[in-house]
Amino acid sequence: MSRTKSGTLPKLQRHKGSGQARVHIAGRDYWCGKWGSAAATAHYHRLIGEFLHGQGSPPRSEGGTGPVANPIPA
């Protein structure tokens, strides 16, 4: 993955294979839900808020929305 410039926020990206929204923060991918949904946008804003608040990497949340190694089932 490409790195962001210093002082910029990670962007919400679309994973084409699964149709999910994700954001790459502090070396981890966080899956936010279906791309384009209000829930995905809200989850992204919560993660960015936690990141900006100084927690470094947002905590792994319950419900399968935390970082995962491979979002596509084998």
Helices and strands as residue ranges (DSSP letters): E 13-15, E 20-25, E 28-34, H 38-50, I 51-55
